[in-house]
Amino acid sequence: MKLDILVFGAHPDDAELGAGATIAKEIANGKKIGIVDLTRGELGTRGSVEIRDQEAKEAAKILGVSVRENLRFADGFFQNSKEHQLEVIKMIRKYRPNIVLCNAIDDRHIDHGKGSKLVSDACFLSGLIKIDTKIGGDDQWQEPWRPKLVYHYIQWKNIKPDFVVDVSGYIDKKTQAILAYTSQFYDPDSKEPQTPISSKNFTDSVNYRARDLGRLIGVEHAEGFTVERFVAVNSLENLI
């Protein structure tokens, strides 16, 4: 299956929190999108691996993504190493996306910055013909593939975006996908320990950050992204 966009997240719920509305909008516009989670979030304070697996499936269903996979790297301890890069390369070559979205370049959680760099490096390496990878039960060799664009979504820290996407009309879908992770976010009846993302303030921040970015460009809601390399356009009008 060839995808238009492949979204990577260090943990289940990263993709939804960082780019959920953009994902929903692009799917509504006919794009095929997949999500690859690097870990199962097994070090998370709340919930369990099994619960988070089910929550990730439900969130994917809400967004309407074509596929969701988990590489089962070690939460907190994966590295930007050859071993891990090759596994990410396999996903890139399997789905051959034009665009890759990945974690914030710098963030409160150490896995976010690591995941960002790991995926970005793998996107480049995936285009090198002398790197051999196999996938599937038949151990088929994969063809090289390099995404045209790699964008980083914004997470805990208020990183200044290089560009923003008008996601007006899709914030509710994003919120529904986030709240599918019932073990992780605000629940006044929960007996689980409190975490930085389990407060009502954090849940509310998803909306007010999108509203503030939208305000800056004159729309209702927006999501921001950063880039590592120049983005080329055919006309100045493409920037509108």
C-alpha positions, 0 to 999 in steps of 0.5 A, a space after each residue: 500500500 502506497 501512502 501519501 503521508 506517513 506519521 511517526 510518533 515516539 509514543 501512541 498519542 503523539 501523532 494525534 496530539 501533534 497533528 491530529 487535525 491536519 491528519 483528519 483534514 488531509 484524509 477528508 481531502 482524499 489522502 491516504 495516511 498511516 501512523 507508525 508508533 515507535 514504542 508502546 509507551 510502556 513506561 507511561 505512568 498511567 494505564 498499561 501497554 494493553 490498554 494503550 494498544 486498544 486506545 491507539 486502535 480506537 484513535 486510528 479508527 476515529 481519524 480514519 487512517 489507512 494503517 497503524 503499526 508499532 515498531 515496539 522499540 524500548 520506551 525511553 531507551 531507543 536510540 538513533 542507531 543503525 538497528 533502529 534506523 533500519 526498522 524505520 527505513 523498512 516502514 518508509 520503503 514499505 509505504 513510500 510516502 511523499 510526506 513524513 510527519 514526525 516528533 518535535 525537534 526538541 521537547 520535554 520528553 526525551 523520546 520526542 527529540 530522539 524520535 524526531 532525529 531518528 526518523 529524519 535521518 532514516 528518511 534520508 538513508 532510505 533513499 540510498 541504494 546500497 542500504 539493503 532491507 527486506 520485509 514480509 514473510 517472503 523476505 522481499 528486497 525493498 526498493 529505495 525510497 526517500 520522502 520528498 518532505 519531512 515536517 516536525 509537529 509541535 508538542 509540549 514546548 511552544 516552538 515557533 512554527 515555520 508554517 501553519 496549516 488551517 485546520 478549521 472544522 477538524 479540531 473536534 475530530 482531533 479532540 475525539 482521537 486524543 480522548 480515545 486515550 482514556 487512560 492518559 488524559 483528564 478524567 475527574 474520576 480516575 484513581 491513577 496518579 496525576 501526570 503533566 498531561 492528565 490535567 484539564 489544563 493540558 486537555 484544554 491547551 490542545 484547543 487554545 493552542 490551535 485557536 491561538 495559531 488560527 488567530 495569527 493567520 485569521 482562521 478558527 484553528 491551526 496546527 504548526 510545523 517546523 522544517 529542516 530544509 527549504 520548502 520549494 513552491 511553484 508560485 507565491 500564491 502557493 503560500 496562501 
